Amino acid sequence: MAGNPREQMIERTRRAACAVASELGLTIDSAEVIAFQSSVILRLMPHNLIARVSGEAARIRPGADGRAREIEVTQYLAAAGAPVVSPSKLIDPGPHHRDGLTVTFWEYAAESDRPKSEAAALATLRACHDALKTYPGPLPYLQGYNETRKLFHELWQNDDLGVIDPGDTVQRLAAIDAVLADKGFDGDPANVPLHGDAHLGNMLVTDDRPDGTGLWIDWEDVSRGPVEWDYACLIVSLRDDPSRSAVEVAMMADIAGETDRDCLEALIDARILQRELWDTGIKVLHLRGGPRRGLASRGLNFLSRKLQRR
């Protein structure tokens, strides 16, 4: 196949998405790439249908459980009227598997160029939390954080930590775990359903929502845990833009009544540590020209997506 690795991956994902759509009874005229991160996002015409196909993730064994759970949860949220992008109602949304890739289908939502409102992000995230309270299915406990802990030990075992200090990281993880245990958040009754990766980039602002609110996407990390985890994800993403420091202060004040400050600060550090370790994991994959066996076994199918500074 001609072209660079990126072009090869795009062509491979196009073939996979179109083949699955064809098997489901659709005729596809074109498949336009509208995003390429850890997944390739394609707009399938003339049906105005979105196909999300594992892109770089295909190099490291994509995890089917997260995609299946994402479809189930977003179907439930959409039916409840929560602010999410809905899985496709035109055809079976998946997940489907073709040529080693995972394909899911979604309703099309045109992203607006209007700036994202942090207040709207918080309001819509809360709306999703409320709708998730009655979700009947099982959810893992703090999936993103626990996979980060596993990744740290894998990188350390393979001497791949780079500039990350293992002693400091062990102390940070121990401090985070101690806060979770002390506050009782490691017990099921204290946990609530979470988005799991609630950074600002995962709220899609669309033209058909003139009030400035958005739709939440990318629910692969949906899990149970303290609500402070989702707020930590949102706060850390605000810190990528120094001009938003006043917004962070206002948000901290807004959520003060529903959060434990010690837990929030611990999980802010957990999110920062997560990003540091996933950054290192990405570098390892690229330097090695492919995944280490241990890293692949940890299911690092969401590496780049985790760390988008949007």
Long-range contacts (C-beta under 8 A, 24 or more apart in sequence): 6-36, 9-40, 9-55, 9-56, 9-58, 10-36, 10-40, 10-55, 12-58, 12-99, 12-101, 13-40, 13-42, 13-51, 13-53, 13-54, 13-55, 13-101, 14-42, 15-99, 16-53, 16-98, 16-99, 16-101, 16-103, 17-42, 17-44, 17-51, 17-53, 17-103, 18-44, 19-98, 20-51, 20-94, 20-96, 20-98, 20-103, 21-47, 21-49, 21-51, 21-91, 21-105, 24-91, 24-92, 25-91, 26-90, 26-91, 37-304, 37-305, 37-308, 38-301, 38-302, 38-303, 38-304, 38-305, 39-305, 43-108, 47-90, 48-108, 49-88, 49-90, 49-91, 49-105, 49-106, 49-107, 49-108, 50-88, 50-105, 50-106, 50-107, 50-108, 51-103, 51-104, 51-105, 51-106, 52-103, 52-104, 52-105, 52-106, 53-101, 53-102, 53-103, 54-101, 54-102, 54-103, 54-301, 56-303, 56-304, 57-102, 57-301, 57-302, 57-303, 58-100, 58-101, 59-285, 59-290, 59-291, 60-285, 60-290, 60-291, 60-295, 60-296, 60-300, 60-301, 60-303, 61-291, 61-296, 61-297, 61-299, 61-301, 62-101, 62-102, 62-299, 62-301, 63-299, 63-301, 64-95, 64-97, 64-102, 66-143, 66-220, 66-221, 66-299, 66-301, 66-302, 67-94, 67-95, 67-102, 67-104, 67-220, 68-95, 69-137, 69-139, 69-219, 69-220, 69-222, 70-104, 70-218, 70-219, 70-220, 70-222, 71-95, 71-104, 72-137, 73-132, 73-135, 73-137, 73-219, 73-222, 74-219, 76-131, 76-132, 76-135, 76-137, 77-128, 77-131, 77-132, 80-131, 80-134, 81-131, 82-127, 82-128, 82-130, 82-131, 82-132, 83-124, 83-127, 83-128, 83-213, 83-214, 83-215, 83-216, 84-128, 84-215, 84-216, 84-217, 84-219, 85-109, 85-204, 85-215, 85-216, 85-217, 109-204, 109-206, 109-208, 109-215, 110-206, 110-207, 110-208, 111-204, 111-205, 111-206, 112-205, 112-206, 112-207, 114-205, 114-207, 114-212, 115-205, 116-200, 116-203, 116-205, 116-214, 117-205, 117-212, 117-213, 117-214, 118-200, 118-234, 118-238, 118-244, 118-247, 118-251, 120-203, 120-205, 120-211, 120-212, 120-213, 120-214, 121-200, 121-203, 121-214, 121-234, 122-234, 122-251, 122-254, 122-255, 123-213, 124-203, 124-213, 124-214, 124-215, 124-216, 125-195, 125-198, 125-203, 125-216, 125-230, 125-234, 128-195, 128-216, 129-192, 129-193, 129-194, 129-227, 129-230, 132-192, 132-193, 132-194, 132-222, 133-192, 133-193, 135-193, 139-193, 139-222, 139-223, 139-224, 140-223, 140-224, 141-186, 141-188, 141-191, 141-223, 141-224, 141-225, 142-223, 142-224, 142-225, 142-229, 143-196, 143-221, 143-222, 143-223, 144-196, 144-197, 144-221, 144-223, 144-229, 144-274, 144-306, 145-176, 145-225, 145-229, 145-267, 145-270, 145-274, 147-298, 147-299, 148-270, 148-273, 148-274, 148-277, 148-278, 149-173, 150-298, 151-277, 151-278, 151-281, 151-295, 151-298, 151-300, 152-277, 154-292, 154-294, 154-295, 154-298, 155-277, 155-280, 155-281, 155-284, 157-294, 158-284, 158-292, 158-294, 158-295, 160-280, 160-284, 160-292, 161-280, 162-280, 162-283, 164-276, 164-277, 164-280, 169-273, 169-277, 172-269, 172-273, 173-273, 175-266, 175-269, 176-266, 176-267, 176-269, 176-270, 176-273, 179-262, 179-263, 179-266, 180-226, 180-263, 180-266, 183-226, 183-260, 183-262, 183-263, 185-225, 185-226, 185-263, 188-224, 190-226, 191-224, 191-225, 191-226, 192-224, 192-225, 192-226, 192-227, 193-222, 193-223, 193-224, 194-222, 194-223, 194-224, 194-225, 194-227, 194-229, 194-230, 195-219, 195-221, 195-222, 195-230, 195-233, 196-220, 196-221, 196-222, 196-223, 196-229, 196-230, 196-233, 197-221, 197-233, 197-302, 197-305, 197-306, 198-230, 198-231, 198-233, 198-234, 199-233, 199-234, 199-236, 199-237, 199-308, 199-310, 200-234, 200-237, 200-238, 200-310, 201-237, 201-308, 201-310, 218-305, 220-302, 221-302, 226-260, 226-263, 226-267, 227-258, 227-259, 228-259, 228-260, 228-263, 228-264, 228-267, 229-267, 229-270, 229-271, 231-255, 231-259, 231-264, 231-267, 232-264, 232-267, 232-268, 232-270, 232-271, 233-271, 235-268, 236-268, 236-271, 236-272, 236-275, 237-309, 237-310, 240-309, 274-306, 275-306, 275-307, 278-303, 278-306, 278-307, 279-307, 282-307
